Every structure is written in structure tokens, then in C-alpha cells.
């Protein structure tokens, strides 16, 4: 068990380093606050809303504003360090999986996320050739096996 924990700790550190490297390559000053932000996402199990991030940053950085947190999250997702998802209760973020290309199935009830390797981009017909594609997203939303057994709230 000891070894698994070490690997988990190591992958958290690698994620933090990847995020910090990406920030630095965009000319960001690597402040203590930004390192904390990277660590928060590296350690997070699932998705974090801007409010989750704000609430966990405030005790250590009482001066931080919600706007600053939100702006940093948007910028980090634009530079590909974070992925943003629109889930039932609003916009949420998580650390981008740097290791390889895949897509996600997301449970709209419990937010459990399953990755899958298939990429639909190769199968999209008639894309304009003069459009330089930099990135793409593909998510499938539904109910995981646990949640599909429960009655669902009405989707409005």
C-alpha cells in the first residue's frame, strides 16, 4: 500500500509541476498563490467550481477576490492546464490529464467521470480546410451505473 501512496504523491507533484511550467511559459509570475492553486487542482478528486476554489484559497490568502480566482481559472483553462465543464450546477474545472489524449463520460448526478480513448475528431466529415484547429472537446453526459438505478430529478 505504501508504494501506491508514493505514486499518488508523485503524480500530484508532477501535475503541480506541469501546471507551474505552463504558467511560466505564458510569462506568468509563479506566485505562492498560483502554486497553491495548482496544488489544489492536483490533489482534487473531481471537479471544482470557482466558488470551491475561492473558499479553499481564502483562509490562506484573505485578500484574494472571487474575480481574481475566476479570471485565473479561465486563463488556466485557455492555456490548456485546466479543463472546464458545464455541469448541472454550473461551470466547474479540473486539472487537464497531460499524459495522453482521451475524452470523458460524465455522470450528471454524482459527477463520476470515466475516460475513454476513442476520439471522434478523425471521423468528422467536411471540416473546412482553411480552419486551423488548435484543440477540441468531446464529452458525453448521462448517468453512471450507480445513479441510473435511482430516480432522477426532472431535467429542466
C-alpha positions in Angstrom: 0.0 0.0 0.0 2.9 2.3 0.8 4.0 2.3 -2.8 0.6 3.2 -4.2 0.6 6.2 -1.9 4.0 7.3 -3.0 3.0 7.1 -6.7 -0.1 9.1 -5.9 2.0 11.7 -4.2 4.5 11.7 -7.1 1.7 12.2 -9.7 0.3 15.1 -7.6 3.8 16.7 -7.7 4.1 16.1 -11.4 0.7 17.7 -12.1 1.7 20.7 -10.0 5.0 21.0 -11.9 3.2 20.7 -15.3 0.8 23.4 -14.3 3.5 25.7 -13.0 5.6 25.1 -16.2 2.6 26.0 -18.4 2.0 29.2 -16.4 5.7 30.2 -16.6 5.8 29.5 -20.3 3.0 32.1 -20.7 5.1 34.6 -18.8 3.1 34.4 -15.6 5.0 35.1 -12.4 4.9 32.0 -10.3 3.5 33.3 -7.0 2.8 31.3 -3.9 -0.9 31.8 -4.6 -0.6 30.3 -8.1 1.4 27.3 -6.7 -1.4 26.8 -4.2 -4.0 26.9 -7.0 -2.0 24.2 -8.9 -1.7 22.1 -5.8 -5.4 22.4 -5.1 -6.3 21.0 -8.5 -3.6 18.3 -8.5 -5.0 17.0 -5.2 -8.7 17.3 -6.1 -10.5 14.1 -6.8 -13.1 15.6 -9.0 -14.4 18.9 -10.3 -14.1 22.2 -8.5 -16.3 25.2 -9.0 -14.9 28.7 -8.9 -16.6 29.1 -5.5 -14.9 25.8 -4.3 -11.6 27.2 -5.3 -12.3 30.6 -3.8 -13.4 29.1 -0.5 -10.3 27.0 -0.2 -7.9 29.8 -1.1 -9.4 32.4 1.3 -8.1 31.1 4.6 -4.5 31.2 3.3 -5.0 34.3 1.2 -7.6 36.5 2.9 -7.0 39.3 0.3 -8.0 37.2 -2.7 -11.1 38.2 -4.6 -13.6 35.9 -6.3 -13.0 37.8 -9.6 -9.2 37.1 -9.4 -9.8 33.4 -8.7 -12.3 33.2 -11.6 -10.1 35.1 -14.0 -7.2 32.8 -13.2 -9.3 29.7 -13.7 -10.5 31.0 -17.1 -6.9 31.8 -18.2 -5.6 28.4 -17.0 -8.3 26.7 -19.0 -7.5 28.8 -22.1 -3.8 27.7 -21.8 -4.9 24.1 -21.5 -3.8 23.5 -17.9 -7.3 23.1 -16.6 -10.3 21.7 -18.4 -13.7 23.4 -17.9 -17.0 21.6 -17.9 -20.6 22.9 -17.8 -22.2 20.5 -15.3 -25.7 20.6 -13.9 -24.8 23.1 -11.1 -22.7 25.3 -13.3 -19.2 25.7 -14.6 -16.5 23.5 -13.0 -12.8 22.9 -13.6 -10.4 20.1 -13.2 -6.7 19.5 -13.9 -6.1 18.5 -17.5 -4.8 15.0 -18.0 -1.4 15.6 -19.5 -0.4 12.0 -20.1 -2.4 11.2 -23.3 -5.4 12.2 -25.4 -8.8 10.9 -24.3 -12.4 12.1 -23.7 -14.8 11.9 -20.9 -18.2 10.4 -20.0 -19.6 12.4 -17.0 -22.4 11.4 -14.7 -24.7 14.4 -14.4 -25.8 13.2 -10.9 -22.6 12.4 -9.0 -20.0 13.8 -11.4 -18.2 10.5 -11.6 -16.0 10.7 -14.7 -15.0 7.8 -17.0 -12.3 8.4 -19.6 -12.3 6.6 -23.0 -9.7 6.5 -25.7 -11.9 6.9 -28.8 -11.6 10.3 -30.4 -14.4 11.4 -32.8 -12.3 14.1 -34.5 -10.9 11.7 -37.1 -14.5 10.9 -38.1 -15.9 14.4 -38.5 -16.6 14.8 -42.2 -16.3 18.1 -44.2 -14.4 20.3 -41.8 -13.2 23.5 -43.6 -9.6 23.0 -44.6 -8.7 26.7 -44.1 -9.6 26.4 -40.4 -6.6 25.9 -38.1 -7.8 23.6 -35.3 -5.9 24.1 -32.1 -8.0 22.0 -29.8 -11.3 20.2 -29.4 -13.6 18.9 -26.7 -15.9 16.0 -26.6 -17.9 15.0 -23.6 -20.8 12.5 -23.1 -23.2 13.2 -20.3 -25.5 10.7 -18.6 -26.0 8.6 -15.5 -23.4 6.1 -14.2 -24.4 2.6 -13.2 -25.0 3.6 -9.5 -27.1 6.7 -10.3 -29.1 5.1 -13.1 -30.7 2.9 -10.5 -32.0 5.9 -8.6 -35.0 8.1 -9.6 -33.6 11.2 -11.4 -34.6 14.8 -10.7 -36.5 16.3 -13.6 -34.1 17.8 -16.1 -35.3 21.3 -16.8 
